[in-house]
């Protein structure tokens, strides 16, 4: 009976493509880099970010995600002589300040499936107008994909459900692409993840076309400055895979003195998300609690997500661009 239960869970997690193949973050506004490689270095800071997410605590096999990310921008450095002439000498910056670099490592466990890997991102930033920035990003991802055989006990050691490759784990390469627009008042981005749609063969022909589908993210936010101390920021995030209906987060965040924030969001998969955060010098702490409105809430203690971040760099670098980079 126990074996049948695990087979059912494996089918459920394998076929329910979106959100189960890739983790869902509730505090994406504070680290958009996790869902869009074009964000790398976009604000001029050097940022370190640690995120831990425990979904449906108390439910066996529920998703559990940890990630550590870092990103920076190659700022303008010393000037060099580009066109020497007795009449005219032109100096140009040694670096144009348009390149952003970033990367992260992650561990995502969901039922019987574990993904552990890394991502490296390159972003190029350019100006659309005086204070509006357009960024393009490309990322390479690699991860180790494994099924936990210790949780299943089959009588037949050659059972096709658990072939040897998946018992040991396999390395899956992939790529992501993103576009990001940033202004002092608003931001918006679109990204596509798992571009290669790496295929995995699970057992017989019925599962040979099991795919890690492409996932798409579209997000946006607008900053309303009510006065010198208070800002309101409505936001949205739309997530979709190639075989699952769209899922959206729609939220509103209250920001006080750019040092304290709290917000509430509604996720169309029937969940309410409350978040709170505080900034102290260059340190940031954020916490989010997801309360699902589905039946599973009766047997769980909700979903908890914690974010810790460090940002290095002069505040003058952020927004109010004026070609500061």
C-alpha positions in Angstrom: 0.0 0.0 0.0 2.8 2.4 0.9 4.4 1.7 -2.5 1.1 2.6 -4.3 0.9 5.8 -2.3 4.3 7.0 -3.4 3.6 6.1 -7.0 0.5 8.3 -6.9 2.5 11.1 -5.3 5.2 10.8 -8.0 2.6 11.0 -10.7 0.9 13.9 -9.1 4.1 16.0 -8.7 5.4 15.0 -12.1 2.3 15.9 -14.1 1.3 19.0 -12.2 3.8 21.0 -14.2 3.8 24.6 -13.1 5.0 25.5 -9.6 6.0 22.0 -9.0 8.8 21.8 -11.6 10.1 25.3 -10.6 9.8 26.9 -7.2 7.4 29.8 -6.5 8.6 32.8 -4.5 6.4 35.1 -2.5 9.0 37.9 -2.1 10.0 38.2 -5.7 9.7 42.0 -5.6 12.8 42.1 -3.3 14.9 39.8 -5.5 13.6 39.9 -9.0 16.9 38.4 -10.2 15.6 34.9 -9.1 12.9 35.1 -11.9 14.7 37.3 -14.5 18.4 37.3 -15.4 18.2 40.8 -16.9 17.9 42.2 -13.4 21.5 41.4 -12.6 23.2 44.7 -11.7 20.3 46.8 -12.9 20.2 49.0 -9.8 24.0 49.5 -9.5 24.3 47.8 -6.1 26.3 44.7 -5.3 23.8 42.5 -3.7 23.9 39.2 -1.7 20.6 37.5 -1.0 19.6 34.4 0.9 16.1 32.9 0.5 14.6 30.0 2.4 11.1 28.8 1.6 9.1 26.0 3.4 5.8 25.3 1.6 2.8 23.6 3.4 4.7 22.9 6.6 3.4 19.7 8.2 2.5 18.1 4.9 4.9 15.2 4.0 6.8 15.7 0.8 5.9 19.4 0.4 8.2 21.7 -1.6 11.3 23.1 0.2 13.6 25.7 -1.5 16.8 27.4 -0.6 18.8 29.8 -2.7 21.8 32.1 -2.4 22.3 34.7 -5.1 24.8 37.5 -5.8 24.8 40.2 -8.5 26.7 43.3 -9.3 27.3 45.9 -12.0 30.6 46.7 -13.8 30.6 50.4 -13.0 32.5 53.1 -15.0 36.1 53.1 -13.9 39.1 55.2 -14.7 39.2 57.1 -18.0 41.6 56.3 -20.8 42.8 58.2 -23.9 40.9 56.8 -26.9 41.9 59.1 -29.8 45.2 60.9 -29.1 45.7 64.0 -31.3 47.7 67.2 -31.0 44.5 69.2 -31.5 41.9 67.0 -29.8 42.2 64.5 -27.0 39.1 62.3 -26.3 38.8 60.4 -23.1 36.4 57.5 -22.6 35.7 55.4 -19.5 37.6 52.1 -19.3 34.3 50.3 -18.8 31.0 51.7 -20.0 29.1 50.6 -16.9 26.5 48.7 -19.0 27.3 45.1 -18.0 25.7 43.3 -15.0 26.8 39.9 -13.7 25.0 37.6 -11.3 24.6 34.0 -10.2 23.0 31.8 -7.7 23.0 28.3 -6.3 19.8 26.6 -5.2 18.3 23.4 -3.7 14.7 22.6 -4.5 13.1 19.4 -3.0 9.6 18.5 -4.0 8.2 15.2 -3.0 10.5 12.5 -4.4 12.3 14.9 -6.7 15.4 17.0 -5.8 17.0 19.6 -8.0 20.4 21.1 -6.9 22.2 23.4 -9.1 23.5 26.9 -10.2 22.8 29.7 -12.6 25.2 32.3 -14.1 23.7 35.4 -15.7 25.0 38.1 -18.0 22.9 41.4 -18.4 23.4 44.4 -20.7 21.9 47.7 -19.7 21.1 50.6 -22.0 19.1 53.9 -21.8 15.7 54.3 -23.5 15.3 57.9 -22.1 17.1 60.0 -19.6 15.8 58.0 -16.6 14.5 54.8 -18.1 16.7 51.8 -18.4 16.2 48.7 -20.6 18.1 45.5 -19.7 18.5 42.3 -21.6 19.8 39.2 -19.8 20.8 35.6 -20.6 21.6 32.9 -18.1 23.0 29.4 -18.2 21.6 26.9 -15.7 22.8 23.5 -14.7 21.4 21.2 -12.0 21.5 17.7 -10.7 18.1 16.0 -11.0 17.5 13.0 -8.8 14.6 10.9 -7.5 15.0 9.7 -3.8 14.9 6.0 -4.1 15.1 5.5 -0.3 11.5 6.5 0.0 10.3 3.7 -2.4 10.7 0.0 -1.9 10.1 -2.0 -5.1 10.1 -5.8 -5.2 11.6 -5.8 -8.7 15.0 -4.1 -8.7 14.7 -3.5 -12.4 11.4 -1.6 -12.0 11.3 0.9 -14.9 9.8 3.5 -12.6 13.3 3.9 -11.0 15.9 3.3 -13.7 19.6 3.5 -12.6 20.3 7.0 -14.1 17.6 8.6 -12.0 18.6 6.8 -8.9 22.1 8.2 -9.2 20.9 11.5 -10.6 21.5 13.2 -13.9 23.0 16.6 -14.8 20.6 18.8 -16.8 21.9 22.0 -18.6 19.5 24.7 -19.6 19.2 28.5 -20.3 17.0 31.5 -19.5 16.3 34.8 -21.1 14.9 38.1 -19.7 13.9 41.7 -20.5 13.7 44.3 -17.8 12.6 48.0 -17.8 13.4 50.1 -14.8 12.5 53.7 -13.9 12.4 55.7 -10.7 8.6 55.2 -10.7 8.0 51.8 -12.2 9.6 48.5 -13.2 8.4 45.7 -15.6 10.0 42.5 -16.8 9.4 39.4 -18.9 11.5 36.2 -18.8 11.4 32.7 -20.2 13.0 29.8 -18.2 14.1 26.3 -19.2 14.5 27.3 -22.8 16.0 23.9 -23.8 13.1 22.0 -22.3 15.4 19.3 -21.1 13.7 15.9 -21.5 13.9 13.1 -19.0 13.0 9.5 -19.6 11.1 7.9 -16.7 10.6 4.2 -17.3 8.8 2.9 -20.3 7.5 4.7 -23.4 4.6 6.3 -21.5 7.0 8.6 -19.8 9.8 9.0 -22.3 8.6 12.5 -23.2 8.4 13.8 -19.7 9.6 17.4 -20.1 10.7 20.2 -17.9 8.6 22.7 -19.7 9.3 26.3 -20.5 8.1 28.7 -17.9 7.2 32.4 -18.4 7.2 35.2 -16.0 5.7 38.7 -16.4 5.8 41.2 -13.6 5.3 44.9 -13.0 5.2 47.4 -10.2 4.5 51.2 -9.9 5.6 53.4 -7.0 3.2 56.1 -5.8 4.9 58.7 -3.6 2.2 59.8 -1.2 4.5 62.2 0.7 8.2 62.4 1.6 7.8 59.4 4.0 5.2 57.1 2.5 5.0 55.1 -0.7 2.4 52.7 -2.1 3.5 50.1 -4.6 0.9 48.0 -6.4 2.4 45.0 -8.2 1.6 41.9 -10.2 3.4 38.7 -11.3 2.0 36.3 -13.9 3.5 32.8 -14.1 2.7 30.3 -16.8 4.2 27.1 -18.2 3.5 25.6 -21.7 0.9 23.1 -20.4 -0.7 24.8 -17.4 -3.1 27.8 -17.1 -1.6 31.1 -15.9 -1.2 31.9 -12.2 -1.0 35.4 -11.0 -0.1 37.3 -7.8 -1.7 40.7 -7.4 -0.6 42.8 -4.4 -0.1 46.1 -2.7 2.8 47.2 -0.5 3.0 50.0 2.0 6.5 51.5 2.3 7.6 53.9 5.1 10.8 55.9 4.8 12.2 53.2 2.4 13.1 51.3 5.6 9.9 49.4 6.5 7.4 47.7 4.3 4.4 45.5 4.7 2.0 44.1 2.0 -0.8 41.8 1.1 -1.2 39.8 -2.1 -3.7 37.4 -3.6 -2.6 34.4 -5.7 -5.1 33.1 -8.2 -4.3 29.5 -7.2 -6.3 30.5 -4.1 -3.8 31.8 -1.5 -3.3 35.0 0.5 0.2 36.2 1.1 1.2 38.6 3.8 4.7 40.0 3.9 6.7 42.4 6.1 10.3 43.6 5.9 12.7 46.0 7.5 16.0 47.7 6.4 18.9 48.6 8.7 21.8 50.3 7.1 22.8 48.0 4.2 21.0 44.9 5.7 17.5 43.8 4.7 15.2 41.2 6.3 11.9 40.0 4.8 9.3 37.5 5.9 6.2 36.2 4.0 3.4 33.9 5.1 1.2 32.1 2.5 -2.2 31.1 3.7 -3.8 28.8 1.1 -7.6 28.8 0.7 -7.6 25.2 -0.6 -8.4 22.1 1.3 -4.8 21.3 2.1 -4.7 24.2 4.6 -6.5 21.9 7.1 -3.4 19.7 7.5 -0.6 22.3 7.2 0.8 25.2 9.1 1.0 27.4 6.0 3.9 28.4 3.9 6.8 30.4 5.3 9.5 32.3 3.4 12.5 34.3 4.8 14.8 36.6 2.9 18.1 38.1 4.1 20.0 40.5 2.0 23.1 42.7 2.0 23.5 45.6 -0.5 26.8 47.5 -1.0 27.2 50.8 -2.9 26.4 54.5 -2.7 22.7 55.3 -2.6 23.4 57.9 -5.3 23.8 55.0 -7.7 20.2 53.9 -7.5 17.5 55.5 -9.7 17.9 59.2 -10.6 20.3 57.8 -13.2 21.8 60.8 -15.0 24.4 58.4 -16.4 25.8 57.9 -13.0 27.1 54.5 -14.1 
